[in-house]
Amino acid sequence: MAPIRLVATDLDGTLLRPDRTISARTAAAMQAANAVGMDLVWATARARHSVHEFAQQSGFRGTAICANGAVIIDLADGTPRIVRVTAIDDTTGRSAIAQLKDAIGGLTFASVGPTHFVAEPGYAALSVFSDHHRDPATMELSQQQPARLDEPVVKIVARHPDVVGIDLYRALDGIRITGVELTHSGAPYVELVAAGVSKASALAALCAQHGIQAHEVAALGDAVNDAAMLAWAGTALCPANALPEVQALADRVLPANDADGVAVYLEELVAAVREAAR
């Protein structure tokens, strides 16, 4: 078996504990993996600002795939430098929103840019801080969606007052919406990115730049938006709290995120590298 050169991990439900913190054990395991020459990539639905906060807390200095692959940031020097953005054009976004509204009444929407977030008033009213790492009381509001930002719209999110996120995703999954990809990250909403964009596509492009083959990559995740990444990577892993359909893709089920499953795996990799060097 080829050695693992790169580990790509989801954040929420995987690397992060249920209280949305990175444990000291996990932070130490990431640093040890870096010390033996292993690349770490974060792959998340989250936006730049919250990823930066977690990186500061844990000492992470790698690349982060954000917004489900639509934004790539480089944290090598501790600052979140945006290196690539894939936008949803306005016409496609308006068409997608119209189709979703036709499918299910009562949906509310928000538009996400690389650094901005603009929500319908109804969307903000349904939100809590942990949904987007933003205070709903201070969210910028606009009834027009996709909103007109001073930067590209990279993601559109939709939620319903009475339908939880995963059920909403399953209800909408069969709809063919031209120009976008529908996914779900375990949050109370569903997410749209441009067609062809995913954690998997972003990870494959990143690995190609660095001459890393899929069989040299381990990917870890727990939710629908991780499935394609796990299918692409040579080694697929998930925590015990992952969705059943994600567990079915995994080569191995690790301890749950509240038991530092990612740290367990990284510690094993580091130990194997050190043993081989003896």
Sequence and secondary structure as in RCSB ss.txt:
>XXXX:A:sequence
MAPIRLVATDLDGTLLRPDRTISARTAAAMQAANAVGMDLVWATARARHSVHEFAQQSGFRGTAICANGAVIIDL
ADGTPRIVRVTAIDDTTGRSAIAQLKDAIGGLTFASVGPTHFVAEPGYAALSVFSDHHRDPATMELSQQQPARLD
EPVVKIVARHPDVVGIDLYRALDGIRITGVELTHSGAPYVELVAAGVSKASALAALCAQHGIQAHEVAALGDAVN
DAAMLAWAGTALCPANALPEVQALADRVLPANDADGVAVYLEELVAAVREAAR
>XXXX:A:secstr
     EEEE IIIIIS TTS   HHHHHHHHHHHHTT EEEEE S  HHHHHHHHHHHT  SEEEEGGGTEEEE 
TTSS EEEEE    HHHHHHHHHHHHHHSTT EEEEE SS EEE HHHHHH  HHHHTS GGG EE SSSS   S
S   EEEEE SSS HHHHHHHHTT   TTEEEE  SSSSEEEEETT SHHHHHHHHHHHTT  GGGEEEE  SGG
GHHHHHHSSEEEEETTS HHHHTT SEEE  GGGTHHHHHHHHHHHHHHHHH 
